[in-house]
Amino acid sequence: MVLLDRLKRYWMRAAWAVVDQGSLPLSQLVLTPLLLARLGRPGFGLWALCLTIISMSPLLSLGAGMATTKHVAADLAAEDRSSAIRTIRAALTIACGCGLLATLAAAYLAPAAAAALFGQMGPPAVTARVLLWSGIVAAIQEVDSVFAGALRGAERFDAGAQIEVAGRAAMVLLLGVLAARSPTASAMLEGLTGVVACKAVAKAWRVAALLGSARCCLPTFAAAPIRRVLRFGAWHWLQTAGTVSFGAADQLLVGGLFGGVALAGYSACLQLSQVVHVLPSVMLQVVLPRVSALGASLDARRGNEILRSATLLAFGVAGALALALALFGSDLLRLWVGAAFAAENARLLLVLVLAHLLLSLNIGGYFVLLGSGRPAVSARVVLLAGACQTLTAIVLAQFGLVALACSRFVYALITSSLYRLARYPTRDE
């Protein structure tokens, strides 16, 4: 019965984690046909560029969100609620400060970036406006990530998921209305800004209620908790740089070199193929707070058992999804966005699906390394992988979209070494 209770708690947390972070790709899948029809391919390509820039938001906060998850889990396991509150406040200071700087930088640099880097995307004035709004959304999103990280650290995946699902549903409805009335990327982004801000406020209120203190919502300038967040967060920030390279570099290249029409096709295929990696990844994020809470009491045998089980489960789920998309991906594209689009992009989708299947091999190692306090190890590997993938993408871009998509295999192959690096040394090794 004890084992059954443990499994039930684990799967319930995993299920809530899937609901939480799965709501974003699901909402994008729902919106894509509507936005493609209303914005047209060039307009949808501009919208995809905005989403790509927003996805780079973890670069703004120096790993504050993930550091919050790590330290809050350890503090609450030690029954030190005051330390958990100080951690959240310090992370909030970092996220707010960096977000403000990023917004000011976006306001200053957006016109030049629109003209010099994204001239193929359309009129520079329009592109500059959406770049600015993308920066604002990214800044607010990192404040949201601090409170989301606190809820994950407390292993309250249900609370975060309930807010996220409600927010995503509101976003789909609002963007659907805006697409019908004012079909421009700028209007979409203004609506998205309001939804993201409301989600952040709701999560802040939930964290304050959970910890019994409204001080969670107030930044602090105390040096000790800020240093504590940065010690972990700085390594995770370096790792995030590599992760962002994987998630965004090829899309930025497609937008800059091939224009909005090509980016629309690439982005739509990427939304489908990412499910192969995203679903097992969000299922297994429960490993991070659990390993962190166990701390020094986690021995090598149990640690390696967690690592092995997480990796096998991730690859099994990814394999099932990849097989389904390999067999029926073209049919899905045809039903989702049209026969002509499916005929143009079926091969691109297959390449991206296989790359994300290979990528799933790093999930277990990634979370075990972070949870066991070894972010420097994963940071070095992920940063190297991101740099290599970006360079490969630049080289392969001259051969077309499918060749450029193959650059994702480079990242996946290098990061697969995280499994070996995450293993706990045993006595006979």
Salt bridges, closest charged atoms under 4 A:
ASP75 OD2 - ARG228 NH1 2.82
ASP144 OD2 - LYS199 NZ 3.52
ASP144 OD1 - LYS203 NZ 3.06
GLU155 OE1 - ARG13 NH1 2.97
GLU155 OE2 - ARG290 NH2 2.63
ASP158 OD1 - ARG156 NE 2.91
GLU164 OE2 - ARG168 NE 2.98
GLU164 OE2 - LYS199 NZ 3.15
GLU164 OE1 - LYS203 NZ 2.49
GLU190 OE2 - ARG129 NH2 2.52
ASP250 OD2 - ARG408 NE 2.68
GLU305 OE1 - ARG301 NH1 3.28
GLU305 OE2 - ARG302 NH1 2.62
ASP331 OD1 - ARG334 NH2 2.60
GLU344 OE1 - ARG41 NH1 3.10
GLU429 OE2 - ARG423 NH2 3.23
